[in-house]
Amino acid sequence: MALASHIARALQPMVDLAYPPRCPLCGEALGTQDGLCLDCWSALEQPGEPACASCQRPLGDNVTGFEDAVCAPCMTTPPRHAGIAAATLYNDTSRRLVLSFKHGGRIALAAMMGRLMAARLGELGEAHLLIPVPLHRWRIWGRGYNQSALLATELVKITGAQVMLDGLERHKPTPSLGGLGRKARAKALKGAIRVKRSRANAIQGREIILVDDVLTSGATANVCVGALLKGGAKSVRISCFARVVDGEAFAAPMEASLVETISGPENETPGIR
């Protein structure tokens, strides 16, 4: 691994000469291949304080002096997860990054996105096990990769945690979740995700980090958390690149048009996260 890194560094000037570094969002010239321009960096919105002690949902500037404050949704229905670590809040800039990565084939973005996610996770070690949200095999065949698995692989390089890319399996396809309400999403996902039988023993008693690109309504993540806890996991935290906050949740028509702009209409078998 050290030799490979040394060779990559040695070849980098030639790569930069052949392919001058540019911002993947706006095309602005950059000093290195891996990153965004200053304007695009500035447009990314990161979660701040005050935030819910349970799910890290932003609480608003009027909530001060309450380190253990909990948001209304968590008070109404206490989550089963052990916390959410989101690198960014879902806005136009993070959405464009996710769609370029997820539908535009820009898999090199995984390294930068993984660094931002790792910064929000804090210190991890071999006691932690990273497991990505699974895709159905039809979706992987159509897209060519599982974006959450790529992010988990990058997190391993940074955090020193262990990874199990096939800890969960989506053993049946699900319909498109875009535009569906919370109950409809839960119904569509019922029984679709489970712990892979051959990995069940390795999950027993482990502290799991569930990895995903975007957390929208939380329906998919909730099913994954439930499957992992049922399978014997000690706890499950959620790590995502972008988190949708309430009113911004379902921008399906906007996303669909942007996907077509990036890569043309998708011809994948229905069944998303």
Residue, then its C-alpha position, 0 to 999 in steps of 0.5 A: m500500500a505504501l509503494a502504491s501511494h508513493i507511485a501515485r504521488a510520483l505520477q501526479p504531476m503527469v496526471d495534472l498535466a494531461y488532465p488539468p484539475r478542475c472543480p467537478l461542479c463548476g469547472e473552475a481551475l484547481g490546484t489539485q485533482d481532489g476537491l472543489c473550488l472556494d465558491c463551491w466549498s463555501a456553498l456546502e452547508q455543514p450541520g452546526e449547533p444547536a442540534c438534537a442530542s439524539c439525531q443531530r437535527p438542527l434546532g434553530d438559533n433560538v434554542t440555547g443553553f440546552e446541550d441535551a435538547v431533543c427535537a420533537p420527532c425524537m421525543t415523539t418516536p425515540p429512534r433506535h439508532a445511536g446517532i446520526a453523523a451527516a457531513t453536510l445538509y442537503n442543499d443545491t450544492s450537496r445534491r449536485l455532488v451526490l447526483s454526479f457521484k451516484h448517477g453521473g459515474r463520478i466515483a472519484l468524488a468518493a474520496m472527498m466525500g469520505r473525508l468530510m464524513a469521517a470528520r463528523l464521525g470522530e475517532l473510530g477503531e477496529a471495534h467499529l464495523l462499517i456496513p453500507v446500505p445495500l442495493h438490490r442486484w438489479r440496481i448494481w447491475g444497472r449502475g455498476y456500483n453501490q455508492s454507499a459501499l464506495l463511501a464505506t471503503e473510503l472511510v476505512k482508509i481514514t478511520g481505521a475501522q473495519v468494513m463489511l461491504d455485504g453485511l446487509e442484503r436487499h434481497k427483493p427489489t423495491p419501487s421508487l421511493g421518490g415522492l412517497g410519504r413516510k408510511a408508504r416508504a415503510k410499506a415498500l421497504k418491509g421485508a426487503i433488507r436483512v442481515k446476510r446469513s453468512r455474516a450474522n455471527a460477525i455482526q453479533g455484539r458489534e458497534i456498527i456504522l451504517v453508511d449511506d450517501v443521503l439520508t432523506s426520510g430515514a425509511t431505508a436507514n430505519v429498516c437497516v438499523g432494525a435488521l442490524l439490531k435484530g441480528g445482534a448488533k450492540s449499536v448502530r450509528i448512521s453516517c451519511f454525506a448529506r442529510v435532508v432536513d424536513g421540508e426539503a425532503f422530497a425533491a424527486p422531480m428536480e432530481a430526476s431532471l438533474v439526473e438526465t442533465i448529468s447522464g441522460p435518462e436512467n434505464e435501470t430497473p425500478g428500485i432505489r434506496 
